[in-house]
Amino acid sequence: MISTLIETPNTERRTKPRIDCCYPAIVQGLDARGRKFRTSATLTNLSANGLQLVFVSDVQPDDNLFVLFRCSKTGPLGKEKAPLIAVEGEVIRSERAAAGMHRLAVRITHNRFL
């Protein structure tokens, strides 16, 4: 007998738990026109294998990004005691948010604590 998972709106498909957060971040990569960019962003959630960002640049799925953030809400990336984390990842979803902002889901391919 073959069983099928019937997805309802409340079915969670993620394999790792997520942490909702609001951390400042710096993002580098190529925009939709192929131009290099470096901009500020807000990290809105994080897991062991992915993260979600909100920022101004228009980035497409399959684009690669470098993200630098500190697990601290206290302001810029300065010299806080929270860990500074560098992440490389691939955009798996991009959607427009309000006022020209974009919300990106990023699959983490490499990370390290600095």
C-alpha positions, 0 to 999 in steps of 0.5 A: 500500500502506498501512502501519500502525504496530503499537504494542508496549509499547516503542514511544515515541509522544512527539515530543520527548525527555524529561528525567527529573528531580525538581524542586520546583515551585509549581502554581496552578489550579482543583481538581476542585470549581472552587476555586482552589488553590496548592500545592507539587509535584514535577516528575518529567519535562520536555520541550519541549512537556510535563511531568509533576507529582506533587502532592496536589490533584485536577485533571481533564483539560482543566483549565489550570494555572500551574507555576513551577519551577527546574531545580535539586534543591537545595530551594525555589524560592529564589535559586539560579543555575538558571533559574526557569521559568513554564509555563502548560499544559493537563492531558491526563492525571490519575491517582491515585498512592499516598497521595492523590497525583495524577500529571498530564501537562501539555501546555505552552501558554506558557512563559517564563524569569524 
